[in-house]
């Protein structure tokens, strides 16, 4: 993955087992899966036009005594509980296949090449889940909510600064597995535009 020129660049440590899936999409649009769960940091081999990682820190329960990384069935008295699933996609080179979802997870998909844009331009995005458009996902730009995906999953976003771009989407749904009350899915899209 190309290094970012963004001043906030840093490594964030995580448990290797939290990485559930990873992909390298090459210049021909072919997705190459990577081995996960063994070492930190996870690395991908190949010339990746885009990379995608899915992580989950598992079940969380809020109790009167603090938040625990446990399902509600193991946490004692529980006020709230959730399963956290997160993903991040970074685009370094455009390929037409990137205008479609790469996975069945919650994903932010640019409908045209975002690398050609500049600050002030609008970016049209689609939020997908299970490969289909999803309505009602909150879409944020650098952590600030900017809208909610429509019935067709689409949302427009104005890029406000040059360099690294960070678009995020989140969706909460009830969970009926008995281990948590809700599923919280979040995803991020990263790419860079010229100054």
Backbone as CSV, one residue per row, in Angstrom:
resi,resn,N_x,N_y,N_z,CA_x,CA_y,CA_z,C_x,C_y,C_z
1,UNK,0.850,-1.170,0.000,0.000,0.000,0.000,0.895,1.233,0.000
2,UNK,0.557,2.217,-0.788,1.348,3.436,-0.847,1.236,4.211,0.452
3,UNK,2.318,4.851,0.801,2.318,5.653,2.025,1.587,6.957,1.770
4,UNK,0.928,7.445,2.775,0.192,8.698,2.675,1.095,9.859,3.053
5,UNK,0.886,10.995,2.419,1.610,12.193,2.786,0.918,12.942,3.909
6,UNK,-0.177,12.418,4.406,-0.953,13.055,5.465,-0.126,13.130,6.742
7,UNK,-0.145,14.267,7.409,0.681,14.485,8.605,0.293,13.577,9.763
8,UNK,-0.905,13.024,9.759,-1.353,12.190,10.865,-1.010,10.715,10.707
9,UNK,-0.179,10.369,9.738,0.149,8.971,9.479,0.792,8.318,10.698
10,UNK,0.309,7.110,11.035,0.869,6.350,12.136,0.374,4.920,12.037
11,UNK,1.004,4.034,12.764,0.577,2.651,12.823,-0.270,2.450,14.068
12,UNK,-1.343,1.705,13.925,-2.202,1.387,15.055,-2.095,-0.113,15.274
13,UNK,-1.652,-0.512,16.452,-1.514,-1.925,16.737,-2.881,-2.564,16.956
14,UNK,-3.005,-3.823,16.583,-4.242,-4.558,16.725,-3.886,-6.031,16.919
15,UNK,-4.869,-6.804,17.346,-4.658,-8.247,17.482,-4.754,-8.871,16.094
16,UNK,-3.745,-9.633,15.680,-3.806,-10.248,14.343,-5.084,-11.049,14.114
17,UNK,-5.603,-11.709,15.137,-6.826,-12.506,14.983,-8.057,-11.645,14.695
18,UNK,-7.972,-10.330,14.947,-9.102,-9.442,14.654,-9.299,-9.244,13.153
19,UNK,-8.251,-9.466,12.352,-8.364,-9.320,10.898,-9.014,-10.589,10.356
20,UNK,-10.229,-10.460,9.881,-11.011,-11.617,9.424,-10.832,-11.897,7.937
21,UNK,-10.677,-10.836,7.131,-10.495,-10.990,5.690,-9.644,-9.842,5.183
22,UNK,-8.934,-10.085,4.066,-8.207,-9.014,3.399,-8.099,-9.332,1.915
23,UNK,-8.084,-8.292,1.106,-8.006,-8.447,-0.339,-7.037,-7.435,-0.925
24,UNK,-6.370,-7.855,-1.979,-5.614,-6.963,-2.851,-6.297,-7.054,-4.203
25,UNK,-6.740,-5.933,-4.751,-7.344,-5.908,-6.079,-6.305,-5.347,-7.029
26,UNK,-5.903,-6.144,-8.018,-4.838,-5.712,-8.920,-5.372,-4.813,-10.032
27,UNK,-4.486,-4.351,-10.901,-4.849,-3.402,-11.955,-5.839,-3.985,-12.956
28,UNK,-5.964,-5.304,-13.020,-6.935,-5.949,-13.910,-8.282,-6.142,-13.221
29,UNK,-8.391,-5.733,-11.960,-9.638,-5.872,-11.221,-9.800,-7.220,-10.544
30,UNK,-8.744,-8.033,-10.543,-8.804,-9.359,-9.924,-8.517,-9.240,-8.431
31,UNK,-9.377,-9.847,-7.616,-9.207,-9.819,-6.161,-8.340,-10.990,-5.731
32,UNK,-7.276,-10.684,-4.993,-6.348,-11.697,-4.506,-6.450,-11.756,-2.995
33,UNK,-7.010,-12.841,-2.423,-7.123,-12.915,-0.967,-5.752,-13.053,-0.318
34,UNK,-5.658,-12.609,0.925,-4.407,-12.699,1.670,-4.619,-13.544,2.908
35,UNK,-3.545,-14.116,3.391,-3.608,-14.895,4.622,-3.725,-13.924,5.791
36,UNK,-4.615,-14.224,6.732,-4.833,-13.327,7.869,-4.714,-14.088,9.180
37,UNK,-4.643,-13.320,10.262,-4.753,-13.888,11.594,-3.488,-14.411,12.221
38,UNK,-2.343,-14.269,11.557,-1.134,-14.853,12.120,-0.129,-13.833,12.647
39,UNK,0.072,-12.760,11.927,1.106,-11.800,12.331,0.568,-10.378,12.263
40,UNK,1.267,-9.484,12.945,0.978,-8.049,12.885,2.196,-7.369,12.295
41,UNK,2.080,-6.453,11.397,0.847,-6.110,10.675,0.594,-7.083,9.531
42,UNK,-0.667,-7.207,9.136,-1.018,-8.014,7.976,-0.450,-7.318,6.748
43,UNK,0.184,-8.066,5.888,0.728,-7.483,4.656,0.138,-8.223,3.465
44,UNK,0.010,-7.512,2.369,-0.509,-8.084,1.135,0.612,-8.131,0.105
45,UNK,0.636,-9.201,-0.663,1.622,-9.335,-1.733,0.949,-9.014,-3.061
46,UNK,1.667,-8.317,-3.917,1.133,-8.001,-5.232,1.030,-6.501,-5.427
47,UNK,0.785,-6.133,-6.673,0.634,-4.728,-7.030,-0.848,-4.386,-6.880
48,UNK,-1.207,-3.818,-5.744,-2.617,-3.577,-5.411,-3.081,-2.208,-5.894
49,UNK,-4.106,-2.207,-6.730,-4.770,-0.947,-7.075,-5.631,-0.510,-5.900
50,UNK,-6.180,-1.501,-5.185,-6.990,-1.235,-3.993,-6.750,-2.349,-2.986
51,UNK,-6.883,-1.996,-1.728,-6.785,-2.980,-0.651,-8.030,-2.865,0.209
52,UNK,-8.401,-3.989,0.836,-9.588,-4.018,1.686,-9.323,-4.954,2.855
53,UNK,-9.676,-4.519,4.052,-9.510,-5.307,5.268,-10.810,-5.304,6.058
54,UNK,-11.190,-6.473,6.583,-12.346,-6.610,7.461,-11.832,-7.049,8.825
55,UNK,-12.242,-6.327,9.867,-11.818,-6.663,11.223,-13.030,-6.751,12.139
56,UNK,-12.856,-7.493,13.216,-13.871,-7.521,14.257,-13.183,-7.777,15.588
57,UNK,-13.435,-6.897,16.539,-12.923,-7.100,17.897,-13.898,-7.930,18.715
58,UNK,-14.978,-8.397,18.083,-15.900,-9.309,18.722,-17.052,-8.630,19.435
59,UNK,-17.563,-9.350,20.408,-18.724,-8.903,21.178,-18.296,-7.979,22.315
60,UNK,-19.138,-6.982,22.582,-18.900,-6.023,23.659,-20.157,-5.897,24.503
61,UNK,-19.969,-5.755,25.808,-21.095,-5.584,26.728,-20.818,-4.439,27.685
62,UNK,-21.776,-3.532,27.764,-21.682,-2.445,28.735,-22.378,-2.904,30.000
63,UNK,-21.643,-2.908,31.094,-22.181,-3.347,32.389,-22.114,-2.190,33.376
64,UNK,-22.730,-2.336,34.545,-22.603,-1.277,35.570,-21.151,-1.088,36.026
65,UNK,-20.294,-2.047,35.687,-18.904,-2.009,36.165,-17.908,-1.706,35.051
66,UNK,-18.399,-1.275,33.886,-17.519,-0.951,32.774,-17.875,-1.762,31.530
67,UNK,-17.192,-1.467,30.440,-17.421,-2.154,29.176,-16.444,-3.317,29.056
68,UNK,-16.981,-4.481,28.678,-16.177,-5.697,28.598,-16.226,-6.263,27.184
69,UNK,-15.101,-6.787,26.739,-15.007,-7.413,25.420,-15.502,-8.863,25.520
70,UNK,-16.803,-8.991,25.852,-17.438,-10.296,26.058,-18.870,-10.247,25.536
71,UNK,-19.423,-11.395,25.100,-20.855,-11.413,24.771,-21.685,-11.239,26.030
72,UNK,-22.926,-10.816,25.867,-23.770,-10.552,27.038,-24.024,-11.808,27.851
73,UNK,-23.869,-12.972,27.246,-24.071,-14.236,27.953,-22.950,-14.544,28.942
74,UNK,-21.835,-13.786,28.853,-20.681,-14.040,29.720,-20.275,-12.828,30.553
75,UNK,-21.015,-11.733,30.459,-20.560,-10.472,31.058,-21.238,-10.104,32.372
76,UNK,-22.134,-10.922,32.886,-22.845,-10.553,34.109,-24.013,-9.647,33.779
77,UNK,-24.373,-8.716,34.707,-25.490,-7.803,34.411,-25.093,-6.854,33.276
78,UNK,-25.941,-6.791,32.239,-25.603,-6.030,31.018,-26.638,-4.949,30.761
79,UNK,-26.147,-3.746,30.468,-26.996,-2.611,30.117,-27.227,-2.565,28.611
80,UNK,-26.172,-2.861,27.846,-26.222,-2.808,26.382,-25.155,-3.770,25.862
81,UNK,-25.372,-4.305,24.647,-24.378,-5.202,24.068,-24.395,-5.101,22.549
82,UNK,-23.248,-5.348,21.932,-23.137,-5.233,20.485,-21.989,-6.079,19.961
83,UNK,-22.073,-6.388,18.678,-21.005,-7.024,17.926,-20.459,-5.974,16.986
84,UNK,-19.146,-5.764,17.022,-18.498,-4.731,16.222,-17.795,-5.356,15.015
85,UNK,-18.124,-4.868,13.809,-17.488,-5.316,12.571,-17.086,-4.065,11.796
86,UNK,-15.812,-3.988,11.409,-15.293,-2.792,10.733,-14.500,-3.199,9.496
87,UNK,-14.515,-2.329,8.500,-13.696,-2.573,7.316,-13.117,-1.263,6.818
88,UNK,-12.046,-1.390,6.045,-11.428,-0.220,5.424,-10.961,-0.616,4.028
89,UNK,-11.221,0.279,3.071,-10.776,0.091,1.695,-9.950,1.309,1.308
90,UNK,-8.807,1.046,0.669,-7.967,2.144,0.177,-7.778,1.953,-1.322
91,UNK,-7.998,3.027,-2.072,-7.814,3.000,-3.522,-6.563,3.804,-3.864
92,UNK,-5.613,3.132,-4.535,-4.374,3.798,-4.958,-4.289,3.978,-6.463
93,UNK,-5.023,3.194,-7.230,-5.084,3.317,-8.684,-6.484,2.899,-9.113
94,UNK,-7.035,3.592,-10.101,-8.415,3.314,-10.485,-8.493,2.181,-11.490
95,UNK,-9.473,1.344,-11.303,-9.832,0.241,-12.196,-11.349,0.212,-12.218
96,UNK,-11.951,-0.002,-13.386,-13.411,0.043,-13.529,-14.116,-0.879,-12.536
97,UNK,-13.494,-1.999,-12.179,-14.114,-2.941,-11.228,-14.338,-2.318,-9.861
98,UNK,-13.631,-1.232,-9.548,-13.762,-0.585,-8.241,-15.049,0.230,-8.120
99,UNK,-15.787,0.392,-9.228,-17.082,1.068,-9.181,-18.187,0.107,-8.741
100,UNK,-17.808,-1.137,-8.407,-18.720,-2.146,-7.889,-18.200,-2.600,-6.522
101,UNK,-19.074,-3.139,-5.667,-18.587,-3.622,-4.366,-17.603,-4.782,-4.548
102,UNK,-16.579,-4.798,-3.718,-15.580,-5.864,-3.740,-16.006,-7.047,-2.881
103,UNK,-16.898,-6.785,-1.906,-17.234,-7.791,-0.902,-18.734,-7.762,-0.603
104,UNK,-19.147,-8.624,0.312,-20.537,-8.650,0.769,-20.698,-7.869,2.077
105,UNK,-19.604,-7.382,2.631,-19.640,-6.586,3.858,-20.139,-5.175,3.549
106,UNK,-20.422,-4.392,4.589,-20.765,-2.989,4.401,-19.586,-2.317,3.712
107,UNK,-19.875,-1.579,2.636,-18.785,-1.001,1.839,-19.216,0.324,1.232
108,UNK,-18.279,1.269,1.111,-18.504,2.533,0.416,-17.852,2.408,-0.957
109,UNK,-18.654,2.583,-2.014,-18.185,2.376,-3.379,-18.266,3.692,-4.146
110,UNK,-17.127,4.217,-4.648,-17.201,5.399,-5.513,-17.756,4.973,-6.875
111,UNK,-18.663,5.757,-7.445,-19.288,5.387,-8.712,-18.474,5.814,-9.921
112,UNK,-17.441,6.614,-9.690,-16.499,7.024,-10.740,-15.142,7.231,-10.079
113,UNK,-14.131,7.399,-10.876,-12.760,7.524,-10.386,-12.604,8.714,-9.435
114,UNK,-12.410,8.470,-8.131,-12.256,9.575,-7.182,-10.861,10.200,-7.233
115,UNK,-9.888,9.499,-7.833,-8.513,9.997,-7.860,-8.339,11.181,-8.807
116,UNK,-9.294,11.386,-9.696,-9.241,12.510,-10.643,-9.838,13.798,-10.066
117,UNK,-10.461,13.692,-8.908,-11.143,14.844,-8.329,-10.165,15.763,-7.617
118,UNK,-10.664,16.944,-7.284,-9.866,17.905,-6.505,-10.766,18.502,-5.428
119,UNK,-10.162,19.208,-4.501,-10.934,19.839,-3.426,-12.019,20.717,-4.032
120,UNK,-13.233,20.601,-3.503,-14.376,21.351,-4.001,-15.277,20.541,-4.914
121,UNK,-14.758,19.433,-5.478,-15.557,18.585,-6.357,-16.509,17.709,-5.540
122,UNK,-17.603,17.281,-6.214,-18.532,16.346,-5.589,-18.147,14.921,-5.967
123,UNK,-18.323,14.027,-5.011,-18.076,12.606,-5.212,-19.393,11.872,-4.997
124,UNK,-19.799,11.070,-5.970,-21.020,10.263,-5.840,-20.611,8.878,-5.364
125,UNK,-21.249,8.443,-4.281,-20.922,7.179,-3.641,-22.155,6.317,-3.514
126,UNK,-21.918,5.003,-3.378,-23.003,4.072,-3.069,-22.565,3.247,-1.864
127,UNK,-23.449,3.115,-0.884,-23.191,2.256,0.272,-23.869,0.923,-0.022
128,UNK,-23.102,-0.174,0.108,-23.645,-1.489,-0.194,-23.464,-2.450,0.984
129,UNK,-24.312,-3.453,1.018,-24.231,-4.538,1.987,-24.765,-5.779,1.286
130,UNK,-24.069,-6.883,1.410,-24.420,-8.104,0.677,-24.418,-7.855,-0.825
131,UNK,-23.600,-6.894,-1.279,-23.497,-6.586,-2.699,-24.624,-5.738,-3.244
132,UNK,-25.566,-5.328,-2.391,-26.724,-4.548,-2.815,-26.734,-3.183,-2.126
133,UNK,-27.387,-2.182,-2.742,-27.484,-0.867,-2.109,-28.178,-0.965,-0.756
134,UNK,-27.721,-0.165,0.191,-28.347,-0.146,1.512,-28.774,1.290,1.839
135,UNK,-30.007,1.424,2.299,-30.540,2.728,2.699,-30.313,2.929,4.191
136,UNK,-30.213,4.189,4.589,-30.180,4.524,6.006,-28.821,4.453,6.672
137,UNK,-27.749,4.251,5.902,-26.411,4.259,6.490,-25.957,5.703,6.668
138,UNK,-25.416,6.011,7.826,-24.880,7.351,8.078,-23.529,7.464,7.395
139,UNK,-23.340,8.503,6.584,-22.095,8.717,5.852,-21.397,9.949,6.422
140,UNK,-20.110,9.797,6.731,-19.333,10.876,7.345,-18.092,11.167,6.514
141,UNK,-17.611,12.394,6.630,-16.373,12.835,5.982,-15.443,13.278,7.103
142,UNK,-14.336,12.557,7.264,-13.408,12.795,8.367,-14.124,12.826,9.722
143,UNK,-15.054,11.884,9.912,-15.731,11.734,11.192,-16.920,12.646,11.410
144,UNK,-17.194,13.544,10.465,-18.332,14.465,10.589,-19.466,13.991,9.691
145,UNK,-20.626,13.629,10.261,-21.742,13.149,9.444,-22.121,14.157,8.369
146,UNK,-22.331,13.638,7.137,-22.678,14.492,6.005,-23.986,14.101,5.346
147,UNK,-24.539,12.947,5.731,-25.801,12.523,5.131,-26.096,11.076,5.428
148,UNK,-27.204,10.619,4.842,-27.666,9.252,5.009,-27.915,8.687,3.615
149,UNK,-27.510,7.450,3.392,-27.695,6.847,2.073,-29.185,6.721,1.750
150,UNK,-29.519,6.995,0.493,-30.905,6.948,0.023,-31.313,5.498,-0.268
151,UNK,-32.525,5.308,-0.784,-33.037,3.966,-1.075,-32.146,3.224,-2.070
152,UNK,-31.493,3.971,-2.970,-30.581,3.350,-3.938,-29.160,3.230,-3.390
153,UNK,-28.992,3.534,-2.089,-27.683,3.445,-1.444,-26.780,4.628,-1.720
154,UNK,-27.237,5.568,-2.552,-26.348,6.631,-2.998,-26.383,7.866,-2.103
155,UNK,-25.274,8.582,-2.157,-25.123,9.834,-1.436,-24.049,10.650,-2.148
156,UNK,-24.202,11.965,-2.163,-23.187,12.864,-2.720,-22.396,13.474,-1.588
157,UNK,-21.120,13.704,-1.836,-20.238,14.263,-0.819,-19.288,15.244,-1.503
158,UNK,-19.137,16.435,-0.928,-18.193,17.404,-1.490,-16.847,17.245,-0.782
159,UNK,-15.798,17.049,-1.568,-14.452,16.921,-1.013,-13.964,18.308,-0.628
160,UNK,-13.497,18.460,0.595,-13.210,19.794,1.105,-11.740,20.142,1.195
161,UNK,-10.877,19.158,1.006,-9.446,19.444,1.152,-8.652,18.524,0.236
162,UNK,-7.443,18.933,-0.152,-6.602,18.058,-0.969,-5.944,16.979,-0.104
163,UNK,-5.263,16.050,-0.752,-4.527,15.012,-0.033,-5.409,13.845,0.346
164,UNK,-5.119,13.251,1.491,-5.834,12.070,1.962,-7.307,12.379,2.193
165,UNK,-8.175,11.474,1.718,-9.624,11.589,1.910,-10.088,10.408,2.765
166,UNK,-11.022,10.668,3.663,-11.565,9.628,4.524,-13.085,9.752,4.555
167,UNK,-13.751,8.764,3.949,-15.213,8.707,3.933,-15.608,7.470,4.740
168,UNK,-16.562,7.644,5.649,-16.971,6.541,6.511,-18.483,6.343,6.417
169,UNK,-18.908,5.097,6.628,-20.341,4.793,6.695,-20.555,3.827,7.846
170,UNK,-21.701,3.958,8.511,-22.012,3.059,9.620,-23.486,2.684,9.568
171,UNK,-23.751,1.491,10.107,-25.102,0.959,10.089,-25.290,0.088,11.321
172,UNK,-26.386,0.314,12.049,-26.721,-0.512,13.214,-27.987,-1.285,12.906
173,UNK,-27.964,-2.589,13.222,-29.130,-3.445,13.015,-29.299,-4.357,14.217
174,UNK,-30.535,-4.786,14.504,-30.745,-5.724,15.614,-30.018,-7.038,15.330
175,UNK,-29.574,-7.688,16.394,-28.872,-8.957,16.277,-29.645,-9.997,17.079
176,UNK,-29.945,-11.128,16.474,-30.781,-12.136,17.129,-30.007,-13.409,17.436
177,UNK,-28.697,-13.297,17.678,-27.917,-14.504,17.967,-27.864,-14.838,19.456
178,UNK,-28.488,-13.989,20.301,-28.504,-14.224,21.735,-27.243,-13.772,22.454
179,UNK,-26.221,-13.368,21.708,-24.946,-12.980,22.313,-24.778,-11.462,22.405
180,UNK,-25.609,-10.707,21.648,-25.577,-9.243,21.683,-26.910,-8.721,21.175
181,UNK,-27.222,-7.477,21.531,-28.485,-6.868,21.130,-28.452,-6.334,19.708
182,UNK,-27.275,-5.855,19.264,-27.208,-5.224,17.950,-25.870,-5.463,17.288
183,UNK,-25.873,-5.318,15.982,-24.671,-5.398,15.159,-24.327,-3.990,14.725
184,UNK,-23.102,-3.562,15.005,-22.634,-2.249,14.558,-21.585,-2.493,13.482
185,UNK,-21.929,-2.092,12.255,-20.997,-2.225,11.135,-20.523,-0.841,10.731
186,UNK,-19.236,-0.719,10.519,-18.694,0.542,10.020,-17.664,0.227,8.951
187,UNK,-17.538,1.141,8.014,-16.592,0.962,6.923,-15.990,2.308,6.569
188,UNK,-14.787,2.267,6.021,-14.104,3.492,5.623,-13.563,3.328,4.209
189,UNK,-13.535,4.410,3.478,-12.928,4.485,2.161,-11.843,5.546,2.227
190,UNK,-10.626,5.186,1.801,-9.503,6.126,1.767,-8.971,6.224,0.339
191,UNK,-8.590,7.419,-0.042,-7.899,7.659,-1.311,-7.279,9.029,-1.203
192,UNK,-6.409,9.357,-2.144,-5.767,10.677,-2.130,-6.054,11.421,-3.417
193,UNK,-6.202,12.747,-3.281,-6.375,13.600,-4.457,-5.262,14.659,-4.465
194,UNK,-5.008,15.175,-5.640,-3.921,16.146,-5.805,-4.267,17.457,-5.111
195,UNK,-3.233,18.183,-4.706,-3.474,19.503,-4.083,-4.031,20.501,-5.071
